[in-house]
Amino acid sequence: MKRRPLRYTLLLARSGGESRTLVLPGWALLLLLGFLLLWSGANLYLWHRSQAVWALEREVRTLAQEARRLSLALEAERAEKGALLEEAKRTKKDLEELKKALEELRRRAGLSPLNATPVRYQEGPKGGGVLLDWTGLRAEVLDLKAQLSEVAPALERTLEVERSLPLGLPLSGYGGVTSYFGMRRNPFGRGVEFHDGLDLSAPYGAPVRATGAGVVARVGWMGAYGLAVLLDHAEGYQTLYGHLSRVAVRPGERVERGQLLGYVGSTGRSTGPHLHYSVYRHGTPLDPRPFLWGLSADR
């Protein structure tokens, strides 16, 4: 017997309508099934590819955001380096000015000059950075601090001596010198005599002020000087203010430059109202004129 080819019947039913049948040979059904499998595989493949593309797009967007963030960070770093460079320049300039000031303080304090270790500093290539030896900078700052700790006590002593030196005029209402330091004709008789100070013309009652800080050594009647005040200063200096009408200090009192000591009078060996002003160094009288204008011949 001859075999008949396999046939397959498909029933196609329409809702609310009549049904139809479709008779297909076996090879046609297999071809249809193969086409459906191929179409499904192609769709699945394309779906996977689209997922990969979407993932790649997400990664590209992420990388773009990261690149933008890095670009902003790089710009911020460049700005920070620029600010650091300017700060380094200012720091270097401030340190140089501080060293100059410190050298001047050492000179005033009578100390020998010292050379601080220089800061190693330069700009980076093409302005691209700051090459600043922060270790050297810190060492220099510590060196300057050490110098300041050495200078401070010596400078304080120097300033104390400077405040104490008898410099300037002792009078308010100064009218000139009527009798100079040295040998002069005796104003009360014959011959000549040694005058150990200056007679400064001033009206009666004019304020007499200390020419330097010191301690009141004596107050009261002092022979030819009449009512007088004697001050002790640093470095062995003394000043005497004579022929006063009244005094405004007492023995042992600490006075500052410019402080009121008394008032012009004509007590003692005097021919009229004036101030006798003497300057002594270790008991030896000195010509007060260099001291009147703040210049001492001994310093």
The 8 nearest C-alpha neighbors of each residue, nearest first, counted from 0:
[[1, 2, 3, 4, 5, 6, 24, 25],
 [0, 2, 3, 4, 5, 6, 24, 25],
 [3, 1, 0, 4, 5, 6, 25, 24],
 [2, 4, 5, 1, 6, 0, 24, 25],
 [5, 3, 6, 2, 24, 25, 1, 26],
 [6, 4, 25, 24, 3, 7, 26, 23],
 [5, 7, 24, 25, 23, 4, 22, 8],
 [6, 8, 23, 22, 24, 25, 9, 5],
 [7, 9, 22, 21, 23, 20, 10, 6],
 [10, 8, 21, 20, 22, 11, 7, 23],
 [9, 11, 20, 19, 21, 12, 8, 18],
 [12, 10, 19, 18, 20, 9, 13, 21],
 [11, 13, 18, 19, 10, 14, 17, 16],
 [14, 12, 16, 18, 15, 17, 11, 19],
 [13, 15, 16, 12, 17, 18, 11, 19],
 [14, 16, 13, 17, 12, 18, 11, 19],
 [17, 15, 13, 14, 18, 12, 19, 11],
 [16, 18, 13, 12, 19, 15, 14, 11],
 [19, 17, 12, 11, 13, 16, 20, 10],
 [20, 18, 11, 10, 12, 21, 17, 9],
 [19, 21, 10, 9, 11, 8, 22, 18],
 [20, 22, 9, 8, 10, 23, 19, 11],
 [21, 23, 8, 7, 9, 20, 6, 24],
 [24, 22, 7, 6, 8, 27, 21, 25],
 [23, 25, 6, 27, 26, 7, 5, 28],
 [26, 24, 28, 6, 27, 5, 29, 7],
 [25, 27, 29, 28, 24, 30, 23, 31],
 [28, 26, 30, 29, 24, 25, 31, 23],
 [29, 27, 31, 25, 30, 26, 32, 23],
 [28, 30, 32, 26, 27, 31, 33, 25],
 [31, 29, 27, 33, 28, 32, 26, 34],
 [32, 30, 28, 34, 29, 33, 27, 35],
 [31, 33, 29, 35, 34, 30, 28, 36],
 [34, 32, 30, 36, 31, 35, 37, 29],
 [33, 35, 37, 31, 32, 36, 38, 30],
 [34, 36, 32, 38, 33, 37, 39, 31],
 [37, 35, 33, 39, 34, 38, 40, 32],
 [36, 38, 34, 40, 35, 39, 33, 41],
 [37, 39, 35, 41, 36, 40, 34, 42],
 [40, 38, 36, 42, 41, 37, 35, 43],
 [41, 39, 43, 37, 42, 38, 44, 36],
 [42, 40, 44, 38, 43, 39, 45, 37],
 [43, 41, 45, 39, 44, 40, 46, 38],
 [44, 42, 40, 46, 41, 45, 39, 47],
 [43, 45, 41, 47, 42, 46, 40, 48],
 [44, 46, 48, 42, 47, 43, 49, 41],
 [47, 45, 43, 49, 48, 44, 42, 50],
 [48, 46, 50, 44, 49, 45, 43, 51],
 [49, 47, 45, 51, 50, 46, 52, 44],
 [48, 50, 52, 46, 51, 47, 45, 53],
 [49, 51, 47, 53, 48, 52, 54, 46],
 [52, 50, 54, 48, 49, 53, 55, 47],
 [53, 51, 49, 55, 54, 50, 56, 48],
 [52, 54, 56, 50, 55, 51, 49, 57],
 [55, 53, 51, 57, 56, 52, 50, 58],
 [54, 56, 52, 58, 53, 57, 51, 59],
 [55, 57, 53, 59, 58, 54, 52, 60],
 [56, 58, 54, 60, 55, 59, 61, 53],
 [59, 57, 61, 55, 56, 60, 62, 54],
 [60, 58, 56, 62, 61, 57, 63, 55],
 [59, 61, 63, 57, 58, 62, 56, 64],
 [62, 60, 58, 64, 59, 63, 65, 57],
 [61, 63, 65, 59, 64, 60, 66, 58],
 [62, 64, 66, 60, 61, 65, 59, 67],
 [65, 63, 67, 61, 66, 62, 68, 60],
 [64, 66, 68, 62, 67, 63, 69, 61],
 [67, 65, 63, 69, 64, 68, 62, 70],
 [68, 66, 70, 64, 65, 69, 63, 71],
 [67, 69, 65, 71, 70, 66, 72, 64],
 [70, 68, 72, 66, 71, 67, 73, 65],
 [69, 71, 67, 73, 72, 68, 66, 74],
 [72, 70, 74, 68, 73, 69, 75, 67],
 [71, 73, 69, 75, 70, 74, 76, 68],
 [74, 72, 76, 70, 75, 71, 69, 77],
 [73, 75, 71, 77, 76, 72, 78, 70],
 [74, 76, 72, 78, 73, 77, 79, 71],
 [77, 75, 79, 73, 78, 74, 80, 72],
 [76, 78, 80, 74, 79, 75, 81, 73],
 [79, 77, 81, 75, 76, 80, 82, 74],
 [80, 78, 76, 82, 81, 77, 83, 75],
 [81, 79, 83, 77, 82, 78, 128, 84],
 [80, 82, 78, 84, 79, 83, 77, 85],
 [81, 83, 79, 85, 84, 80, 86, 78],
 [84, 82, 80, 86, 81, 85, 87, 79],
 [83, 85, 87, 81, 82, 86, 129, 80],
 [84, 86, 88, 82, 87, 83, 89, 81],
 [87, 85, 83, 89, 84, 88, 90, 82],
 [88, 86, 90, 84, 85, 89, 83, 91],
 [87, 89, 85, 91, 86, 90, 92, 84],
 [90, 88, 92, 86, 91, 87, 93, 85],
 [91, 89, 87, 93, 92, 88, 86, 94],
 [90, 92, 94, 88, 89, 93, 87, 95],
 [93, 91, 89, 95, 94, 90, 88, 96],
 [94, 92, 90, 96, 95, 91, 97, 89],
 [95, 93, 97, 91, 92, 96, 98, 90],
 [94, 96, 98, 92, 97, 93, 91, 99],
 [97, 95, 99, 93, 98, 94, 100, 92],
 [96, 98, 94, 100, 95, 99, 101, 93],
 [99, 97, 101, 95, 96, 100, 102, 94],
 [100, 98, 96, 102, 101, 97, 103, 95],
 [101, 99, 97, 103, 98, 102, 96, 104],
 [100, 102, 98, 104, 103, 99, 97, 105],
 [103, 101, 105, 99, 104, 100, 98, 106],
 [104, 102, 106, 100, 101, 105, 107, 99],
 [103, 105, 101, 107, 106, 102, 108, 100],
 [106, 104, 108, 102, 110, 103, 107, 101],
 [107, 105, 103, 109, 104, 108, 110, 102],
 [106, 108, 104, 109, 105, 103, 154, 157],
 [107, 109, 154, 105, 153, 106, 157, 110],
 [108, 110, 106, 107, 105, 111, 153, 157],
 [111, 109, 105, 108, 106, 112, 107, 150],
 [110, 112, 113, 109, 105, 106, 102, 108],
 [113, 111, 102, 110, 105, 114, 106, 103],
 [112, 114, 115, 111, 102, 146, 105, 110],
 [113, 115, 116, 112, 117, 98, 102, 142],
 [114, 116, 117, 113, 139, 142, 143, 98],
 [115, 117, 139, 114, 118, 135, 138, 142],
 [118, 116, 115, 119, 139, 135, 136, 114],
 [117, 119, 136, 135, 120, 116, 132, 139],
 [120, 118, 132, 117, 131, 135, 121, 136],
 [119, 121, 131, 118, 130, 132, 122, 129],
 [122, 120, 130, 123, 131, 129, 119, 132],
 [121, 123, 129, 130, 126, 128, 124, 120],
 [122, 124, 128, 129, 127, 126, 130, 125],
 [125, 123, 126, 127, 122, 128, 129, 121],
 [126, 124, 127, 123, 122, 128, 129, 121],
 [127, 125, 123, 124, 128, 122, 129, 81],
 [126, 128, 123, 125, 124, 129, 122, 77],
 [129, 127, 123, 126, 80, 122, 130, 124],
 [130, 128, 122, 123, 84, 131, 121, 80],
 [129, 131, 121, 123, 122, 120, 128, 132],
 [132, 130, 120, 133, 129, 119, 121, 87],
 [131, 133, 135, 134, 119, 136, 120, 130],
 [134, 132, 136, 135, 131, 137, 118, 138],
 [133, 135, 137, 136, 132, 138, 139, 131],
 [134, 136, 138, 132, 133, 137, 118, 139],
 [137, 135, 133, 139, 134, 138, 118, 132],
 [136, 138, 140, 134, 139, 135, 133, 141],
 [139, 137, 135, 141, 136, 140, 142, 134],
 [140, 138, 142, 136, 141, 137, 116, 135],
 [139, 141, 137, 143, 142, 138, 144, 136],
 [140, 142, 144, 138, 139, 143, 137, 145],
 [143, 141, 139, 145, 140, 144, 138, 146],
 [144, 142, 146, 140, 145, 141, 147, 139],
 [145, 143, 147, 141, 146, 142, 140, 148],
 [146, 144, 142, 148, 143, 147, 141, 149],
 [145, 147, 143, 149, 144, 148, 150, 142],
 [148, 146, 150, 144, 149, 145, 151, 143],
 [147, 149, 145, 146, 151, 150, 144, 152],
 [150, 148, 146, 147, 151, 145, 152, 153],
 [149, 151, 147, 153, 148, 154, 152, 146],
 [150, 152, 154, 148, 153, 149, 147, 155],
 [153, 151, 155, 154, 150, 156, 149, 148],
 [154, 152, 156, 150, 108, 155, 151, 157],
 [155, 153, 108, 157, 151, 156, 152, 150],
 [154, 156, 152, 158, 157, 153, 151, 159],
 [155, 157, 159, 153, 154, 158, 160, 152],
 [158, 156, 154, 160, 155, 159, 108, 161],
 [159, 157, 161, 155, 160, 156, 154, 162],
 [158, 160, 156, 162, 157, 161, 155, 163],
 [159, 161, 163, 157, 158, 162, 233, 164],
 [162, 160, 158, 163, 164, 159, 157, 211],
 [163, 161, 159, 160, 212, 164, 211, 158],
 [162, 164, 212, 211, 160, 161, 232, 233],
 [163, 165, 211, 161, 162, 166, 160, 232],
 [166, 164, 211, 210, 163, 290, 167, 238],
 [165, 167, 293, 290, 210, 291, 164, 211],
 [166, 168, 291, 293, 292, 210, 290, 169],
 [167, 169, 291, 170, 210, 166, 292, 173],
 [168, 170, 208, 210, 207, 209, 167, 171],
 [171, 169, 207, 168, 173, 172, 208, 206],
 [170, 172, 173, 206, 205, 207, 169, 208],
 [171, 173, 201, 170, 174, 205, 202, 206],
 [172, 174, 201, 170, 171, 175, 200, 199],
 [175, 173, 200, 201, 172, 199, 176, 202],
 [174, 176, 200, 199, 173, 177, 201, 198],
 [177, 175, 199, 178, 198, 200, 179, 197],
 [176, 178, 198, 199, 200, 175, 179, 197],
 [179, 177, 198, 176, 197, 180, 199, 183],
 [180, 178, 197, 181, 198, 176, 196, 177],
 [179, 181, 196, 194, 197, 195, 286, 178],
 [182, 180, 194, 193, 195, 183, 179, 196],
 [181, 183, 193, 192, 194, 191, 180, 184],
 [184, 182, 191, 192, 193, 185, 181, 194],
 [183, 185, 191, 186, 190, 192, 182, 189],
 [184, 186, 191, 187, 188, 190, 192, 189],
 [185, 187, 188, 184, 189, 270, 183, 191],
 [188, 186, 185, 189, 270, 268, 184, 269],
 [189, 187, 185, 186, 190, 184, 191, 192],
 [188, 190, 185, 191, 187, 184, 186, 192],
 [191, 189, 185, 184, 188, 192, 183, 186],
 [192, 190, 184, 185, 183, 182, 189, 193],
 [193, 191, 182, 183, 185, 184, 194, 190],
 [192, 194, 182, 181, 195, 183, 191, 180],
 [193, 195, 181, 180, 196, 182, 192, 183],
 [196, 194, 180, 284, 193, 181, 277, 197],
 [197, 195, 277, 180, 276, 194, 286, 287],
 [198, 196, 179, 276, 180, 275, 178, 199],
 [197, 199, 275, 178, 177, 274, 176, 276],
 [200, 198, 176, 274, 273, 175, 177, 197],
 [199, 201, 174, 273, 175, 176, 177, 173],
 [202, 200, 273, 173, 174, 172, 199, 205],
 [203, 201, 205, 204, 272, 263, 273, 200],
 [202, 204, 263, 264, 272, 205, 201, 273],
 [205, 203, 263, 262, 202, 206, 264, 244],
 [204, 206, 263, 262, 203, 202, 171, 201],
 [207, 205, 262, 171, 261, 170, 204, 208],
 [208, 206, 170, 261, 262, 169, 260, 259],
 [207, 209, 259, 169, 257, 258, 260, 170],
 [210, 208, 257, 256, 211, 258, 169, 260],
 [209, 211, 165, 256, 166, 169, 167, 257],
 [212, 210, 256, 165, 163, 164, 209, 162],
 [213, 211, 255, 163, 256, 254, 162, 232],
 [212, 214, 232, 231, 254, 163, 253, 230],
 [213, 215, 253, 231, 230, 252, 251, 216],
 [214, 216, 230, 250, 251, 252, 217, 229],
 [215, 217, 230, 229, 250, 231, 214, 251],
 [218, 216, 229, 250, 215, 228, 219, 230],
 [219, 217, 228, 227, 250, 249, 229, 216],
 [218, 220, 226, 227, 221, 217, 228, 225],
 [219, 221, 226, 225, 222, 227, 218, 224],
 [222, 220, 225, 224, 227, 226, 219, 223],
 [223, 221, 224, 225, 220, 267, 268, 226],
 [222, 224, 268, 267, 225, 221, 269, 242],
 [225, 223, 241, 267, 222, 221, 242, 227],
 [267, 226, 224, 266, 242, 220, 221, 223],
 [227, 225, 220, 243, 219, 242, 266, 241],
 [226, 228, 241, 240, 219, 243, 225, 218],
 [229, 227, 218, 240, 239, 217, 230, 241],
 [230, 228, 239, 217, 216, 238, 215, 218],
 [229, 231, 215, 216, 238, 237, 214, 213],
 [230, 232, 237, 214, 213, 216, 236, 215],
 [233, 231, 213, 236, 163, 237, 235, 230],
 [234, 232, 235, 163, 160, 236, 164, 231],
 [233, 235, 236, 232, 160, 280, 164, 281],
 [234, 236, 281, 280, 233, 232, 237, 231],
 [237, 235, 280, 232, 279, 234, 233, 231],
 [238, 236, 231, 279, 230, 232, 278, 280],
 [239, 237, 278, 230, 277, 229, 279, 240],
 [238, 240, 229, 277, 276, 228, 241, 230],
 [241, 239, 276, 228, 227, 275, 229, 274],
 [240, 242, 227, 275, 224, 243, 274, 226],
 [243, 241, 266, 225, 265, 224, 264, 226],
 [244, 242, 264, 263, 226, 241, 262, 245],
 [243, 245, 264, 262, 263, 266, 265, 242],
 [246, 244, 261, 262, 243, 247, 226, 264],
 [245, 247, 261, 260, 248, 262, 243, 244],
 [246, 248, 261, 260, 259, 245, 249, 262],
 [249, 247, 260, 246, 252, 250, 261, 215],
 [248, 250, 252, 218, 251, 215, 247, 217],
 [251, 249, 215, 217, 252, 216, 218, 248],
 [252, 250, 215, 214, 216, 249, 253, 217],
 [251, 253, 215, 250, 214, 249, 254, 248],
 [252, 254, 214, 213, 251, 215, 255, 212],
 [255, 253, 212, 213, 214, 258, 252, 256],
 [256, 254, 212, 258, 257, 211, 213, 209],
 [255, 257, 211, 212, 209, 210, 258, 254],
 [258, 256, 208, 209, 210, 255, 259, 211],
 [257, 259, 208, 209, 255, 256, 254, 260],
 [258, 260, 208, 261, 207, 257, 209, 247],
 [261, 259, 247, 208, 207, 248, 246, 258],
 [262, 260, 246, 247, 207, 245, 259, 206],
 [261, 263, 206, 204, 207, 205, 245, 243],
 [264, 262, 243, 204, 205, 203, 244, 274],
 [265, 263, 244, 243, 272, 203, 242, 266],
 [264, 266, 272, 242, 271, 269, 243, 273],
 [265, 267, 242, 225, 264, 226, 243, 269],
 [225, 268, 266, 223, 224, 269, 242, 222],
 [267, 269, 223, 224, 266, 225, 270, 242],
 [268, 270, 265, 271, 267, 266, 242, 272],
 [269, 271, 268, 265, 272, 186, 187, 273],
 [272, 270, 265, 269, 273, 264, 266, 203],
 [273, 271, 265, 264, 203, 202, 263, 201],
 [272, 274, 200, 201, 199, 263, 264, 271],
 [275, 273, 199, 198, 241, 263, 242, 276],
 [274, 276, 198, 241, 197, 240, 199, 242],
 [275, 277, 240, 197, 196, 239, 274, 198],
 [278, 276, 196, 239, 238, 195, 287, 197],
 [277, 279, 238, 285, 287, 237, 284, 239],
 [280, 278, 284, 237, 283, 282, 236, 285],
 [279, 281, 236, 283, 282, 235, 237, 284],
 [280, 282, 235, 283, 236, 279, 237, 234],
 [283, 281, 280, 279, 284, 237, 235, 236],
 [282, 284, 279, 280, 281, 285, 278, 236],
 [285, 283, 279, 278, 195, 282, 280, 286],
 [286, 284, 278, 279, 287, 283, 280, 195],
 [285, 287, 180, 288, 196, 284, 278, 289],
 [288, 286, 290, 278, 289, 285, 291, 277],
 [287, 289, 291, 290, 286, 292, 197, 180],
 [290, 288, 294, 295, 291, 287, 292, 296],
 [291, 289, 166, 293, 294, 295, 287, 288],
 [290, 292, 167, 168, 288, 289, 293, 166],
 [293, 291, 167, 290, 294, 289, 166, 288],
 [292, 294, 166, 290, 167, 291, 295, 289],
 [295, 293, 289, 290, 292, 296, 166, 291],
 [294, 296, 290, 297, 289, 298, 293, 166],
 [295, 297, 298, 294, 289, 290, 286, 285],
 [298, 296, 295, 294, 280, 289, 285, 290],
 [297, 295, 296, 294, 164, 161, 290, 234]]
